[in-house]
Amino acid sequence: MKKLVDLRRDTNTLPTEEMKEAAFRSPLGDAVYGEDPRQRELEELAAFILGKERAIFLPSGTMGNLVALLTHTQRGNEIILEENAHIFTSETGGLAQVADLMVKTLRSEDGAPEPRDIERAIRPENIHYPRTALIGLENTHYRYGGIVVPLTRFEKIREVADRYNLPVHLDGARLFNAAIYLGVEAKEIVRYCDSVMISLSKGLGAPVGSLLAGSCDFIKEAERYRKMLGGGMRQTGWLCACGIIALSEDNISRLREDHDNAQFLAEGLQSLPGIKIDRHQVQTNFVLADLSERELEATVFLERVREKGVLATRAGDFAVRFVTSREVNREDIVFALQVIKEVTQVI
Ligand SMILES: *Cc1c(COP(=O)(O)O)cnc(C)c1O
């Protein structure tokens, strides 16, 4: 069989053998009535790891974020997001269509707005203005190539939020990648936020699922919205058994391999003519390659490497994105680099 190295995403990760076995052995119950033992166990484990009172399991990160928005806000409120936030760009406008929210987007260098910009964006009490109801953050930041927002920024944003009595929600789809990069436990990031969503189905490798964590009062309301949106699933034990393994210490620290492979890939790409890498961007499991120097079109580049068995994604007219995950090892990266080298020599 022809070799295929898929560097498009970390969502294509498949459950491990250990996950599959745990799934089949898992006891089952009706989770809507709180009777699925594995779901309860997973939710307790997640709350513990994230340092929050409670957590709930949901089918996707998009639903987790939407439930958080619905729980934190009233219709017609305004929320503050960075302009490339996944919640704003990539969740089908659910914040407007379902949660009836307005958005104030802010520019940033690296995925998290400056605290003073956030402060300026908060609406004063005035009969003409919508009410600001929430600050949304993202870590790692997807659109900027999986870069990590530093803890000091979180701390300062929290100070602003406290001054104006505003909640902070964290889209932590790749929170553990950020924690590993920063060398801290995930809860050290989450402590600056009132609620957090994490994905089990990206680098952590579970087939399906996300968790939303927060205070008991917050989760009590969030459970209602989860049900309303259709996220009240029944015998979830199979999925949650995989999720419990996804959140094991070994599985979380394995993400480091993805980061190391991304570094290795970046280093290799950097040495190829016509490819520019910003090494500051390569912090976790994403590598953005700039092909503009030789005006190498991303679509052409991607087509050529695909023919030779390497898959990546377009990130702009002259930019491509590579994502490392447990589905690719060092050998695969060496293969990918060889293919890219051949392709860039002939284009
Ligand atoms: C993937 C992702 C989500 C949404 O998760 P789904 O499970 O795909 O709905 C939210 N935020 C970020 C930053 C993501 O990368």
Ligand as a Chemical Component Dictionary entry (heavy atoms), coordinates in Angstrom:
data_LIG
# 
_chem_comp.id                   LIG 
_chem_comp.type                 NON-POLYMER 
_chem_comp.pdbx_formal_charge   0 
_chem_comp.three_letter_code    LIG 
# 
loop_
_chem_comp_atom.comp_id 
_chem_comp_atom.atom_id 
_chem_comp_atom.alt_atom_id 
_chem_comp_atom.type_symbol 
_chem_comp_atom.charge 
_chem_comp_atom.model_Cartn_x 
_chem_comp_atom.model_Cartn_y 
_chem_comp_atom.model_Cartn_z 
_chem_comp_atom.pdbx_ordinal 
LIG C1 C1 C 0 -12.164 21.995 17.187 1  
LIG C2 C2 C 0 -12.343 23.258 17.916 2  
LIG C3 C3 C 0 -13.577 23.600 18.494 3  
LIG C4 C4 C 0 -14.851 22.817 18.267 4  
LIG O1 O1 O 0 -14.806 21.491 18.548 5  
LIG P1 P1 P 0 -15.725 20.451 17.713 6  
LIG O2 O2 O 0 -15.685 19.246 18.575 7  
LIG O3 O3 O 0 -15.051 20.280 16.406 8  
LIG O4 O4 O 0 -17.077 21.029 17.595 9  
LIG C5 C5 C 0 -13.641 24.768 19.223 10 
LIG N1 N1 N 0 -12.571 25.547 19.374 11 
LIG C6 C6 C 0 -11.377 25.264 18.835 12 
LIG C7 C7 C 0 -10.228 26.186 19.067 13 
LIG C8 C8 C 0 -11.228 24.111 18.073 14 
LIG O5 O5 O 0 -10.059 23.850 17.513 15 
# 
loop_
_chem_comp_bond.comp_id 
_chem_comp_bond.atom_id_1 
_chem_comp_bond.atom_id_2 
_chem_comp_bond.value_order 
_chem_comp_bond.pdbx_ordinal 
LIG C1 C2 SING 1  
LIG C2 C3 SING 2  
LIG C2 C8 DOUB 3  
LIG C3 C4 SING 4  
LIG C3 C5 DOUB 5  
LIG C4 O1 SING 6  
LIG O1 P1 SING 7  
LIG P1 O2 DOUB 8  
LIG P1 O3 SING 9  
LIG P1 O4 SING 10 
LIG C5 N1 SING 11 
LIG N1 C6 DOUB 12 
LIG C6 C7 SING 13 
LIG C6 C8 SING 14 
LIG C8 O5 SING 15 
# 
